[in-house]
Amino acid sequence: MSENVSETIQKKSKLKITTADIVVVALSAAVLAVCSWIYIPMTVEITLQTFAVFTIAGIFGAKRATLAVLVYILLGAIGVPVLAGMQGGIDKIIGATGGYILGFIFIALFVGFASDRFERRTMPLLIAMLLGLVVCYAFGTVWYMFVYAQSTGPVGLGTVMGWCVIPFIIPDCVKIACALMVSKRVGKYVKF
């Protein structure tokens, strides 16, 4: 009986948000904003946003990383200039490229889960980063096609892949390699 009570208390303590969680989420959202301001303009900008999400999730886990991404998205939606090019506003979130921004939630969940469950081991983190990126690409591409079709007219999957995915595969793989290295090196010093 006392084991069940102990397990219940442990589960509840994992669900609550601590002061440390709030600090980590706030700082992570700020790092994500700074990384979004470093970009190369294209149809869809090449930024360090995905690097930041991979790294934050790899170091801090699913709960903190997902909350940080949600805070970042909400700040962008209300107009705080945290998005690429120091922009903000709901139009950026619901616009054609907004699906890729919302896709960061999937990256945070996949990578954070792997970090939490497998204690930042290399292969699970790498697989989670790749899987999260693929889901982000898929979600963002479908979103882009839908929004683009509403404003301009239908566009083919191959065309959107050429605009929004293919040019970013190599840069995103480099970001994954760097984020994996940073997550493993910095993560061993982070204890909560």
C-alpha positions in Angstrom: 0.0 0.0 0.0 2.8 2.4 0.9 4.5 1.7 -2.4 1.4 2.8 -4.3 1.3 6.1 -2.3 5.1 6.6 -3.0 4.6 6.0 -6.7 1.7 8.4 -6.9 3.7 11.1 -5.1 6.6 10.6 -7.5 4.3 10.8 -10.5 2.7 14.0 -9.3 6.1 15.6 -8.6 7.2 14.9 -12.2 4.1 16.6 -13.5 4.4 19.9 -11.5 6.5 22.8 -12.8 9.3 23.9 -10.6 11.1 27.2 -10.4 14.0 25.5 -12.1 11.7 24.5 -14.9 10.4 28.1 -15.4 14.0 29.4 -15.5 15.1 26.7 -18.0 12.0 27.3 -20.2 12.5 31.0 -20.2 16.2 30.9 -21.0 15.6 28.2 -23.6 12.9 30.3 -25.3 15.4 33.2 -25.3 18.1 31.1 -26.9 15.7 29.9 -29.5 14.8 33.5 -30.3 18.4 34.5 -30.6 19.1 31.5 -32.9 16.2 32.5 -35.1 17.7 35.9 -35.7 20.8 34.2 -37.2 19.5 33.3 -40.7 20.2 33.2 -44.4 17.2 34.5 -46.4 15.6 32.1 -48.9 12.0 31.0 -49.7 12.2 29.5 -46.2 15.1 31.0 -44.2 18.0 28.9 -43.1 18.2 29.6 -39.4 19.7 28.1 -36.2 16.2 27.5 -34.8 16.2 23.8 -35.4 19.7 23.6 -33.9 18.4 25.3 -30.8 15.4 23.0 -30.5 17.5 19.9 -31.0 20.0 21.1 -28.4 17.4 22.3 -25.9 15.5 19.0 -26.1 18.7 16.9 -26.0 19.9 18.7 -22.8 16.6 19.4 -20.9 14.2 16.7 -22.0 10.7 16.6 -23.4 8.8 18.7 -20.8 11.1 21.7 -20.6 11.9 21.7 -24.4 8.2 21.4 -25.4 7.3 24.2 -23.0 10.2 26.4 -24.3 9.0 25.9 -27.9 5.4 26.7 -26.9 6.5 29.9 -25.2 8.6 30.8 -28.2 5.6 30.2 -30.6 3.3 32.2 -28.3 5.7 35.1 -28.1 6.0 35.1 -31.9 2.2 34.9 -32.3 1.5 37.9 -30.1 4.0 40.0 -32.1 7.2 39.8 -30.1 10.0 39.8 -32.8 11.4 36.4 -31.9 10.9 34.7 -35.3 13.4 34.6 -38.2 14.4 38.1 -39.3 13.4 39.6 -36.0 9.7 39.3 -37.0 6.6 38.4 -35.1 2.9 38.3 -35.4 0.1 35.7 -35.8 0.4 36.1 -39.6 3.9 34.5 -39.4 2.5 31.5 -37.4 -0.5 30.9 -39.6 1.3 31.9 -42.8 2.7 29.5 -45.4 5.9 28.7 -43.4 4.2 28.6 -40.0 3.8 24.8 -40.2 7.6 24.4 -39.9 7.6 26.6 -36.8 4.8 24.5 -35.3 6.7 21.5 -36.3 9.3 22.4 -33.7 6.9 21.0 -31.2 7.4 17.5 -32.7 11.1 17.9 -32.6 11.0 18.8 -29.0 8.8 15.9 -28.1 10.8 13.3 -30.0 14.2 14.4 -29.0 13.2 15.2 -25.5 11.6 11.8 -25.0 14.8 10.1 -26.3 16.9 12.3 -24.0 14.7 11.5 -21.0 14.2 7.8 -21.7 17.7 6.9 -23.0 19.8 9.2 -20.9 21.3 11.1 -23.9 22.7 8.0 -25.5 24.0 8.8 -29.0 22.0 6.5 -31.2 18.6 7.1 -29.6 19.2 10.9 -29.7 20.3 10.8 -33.4 17.3 8.7 -34.4 15.0 11.0 -32.5 16.5 14.1 -34.1 16.2 12.6 -37.6 12.6 11.4 -36.9 11.6 14.7 -35.4 13.0 16.6 -38.4 11.2 14.3 -40.8 7.9 14.9 -39.0 8.6 18.6 -38.9 9.3 18.6 -42.6 6.1 16.6 -43.3 3.9 18.8 -41.1 5.4 22.0 -42.5 5.1 20.9 -46.1 1.5 19.9 -45.8 0.8 23.2 -44.1 2.7 25.1 -46.8 0.8 23.4 -49.6 -2.6 24.1 -47.9 -1.9 27.8 -47.2 -0.2 28.4 -50.6 -3.2 26.8 -52.4 -5.6 29.1 -50.4 -3.8 32.3 -51.5 -2.2 31.5 -54.8 -3.5 28.3 -56.2 -2.6 24.6 -56.1 1.1 23.6 -56.0 2.6 20.2 -56.4 4.4 18.3 -53.7 7.6 18.1 -55.7 7.6 21.9 -56.1 7.1 22.5 -52.4 9.8 19.9 -51.5 12.1 21.8 -53.9 11.4 25.1 -52.2 11.1 24.1 -48.5 12.8 20.8 -47.8 15.5 19.7 -50.3 17.7 22.9 -49.9 17.6 22.4 -46.1 18.5 18.7 -45.7 22.3 19.2 -45.6 22.2 22.2 -43.4 19.8 20.5 -41.0 22.0 17.4 -40.9 24.9 19.6 -40.0 22.8 21.2 -37.2 21.8 17.7 -36.0 25.5 16.7 -35.8 26.4 19.9 -33.8 23.3 19.6 -31.6 24.1 16.0 -30.8 27.6 16.9 -29.8 26.6 19.9 -27.7 23.7 18.0 -26.0 26.0 15.1 -24.9 28.8 17.4 -23.7 26.7 20.0 -21.9 24.0 17.6 -20.8 26.3 15.6 -18.6 26.7 18.8 -16.4 23.0 19.5 -16.2 21.3 17.8 -13.2 17.7 18.4 -12.1 
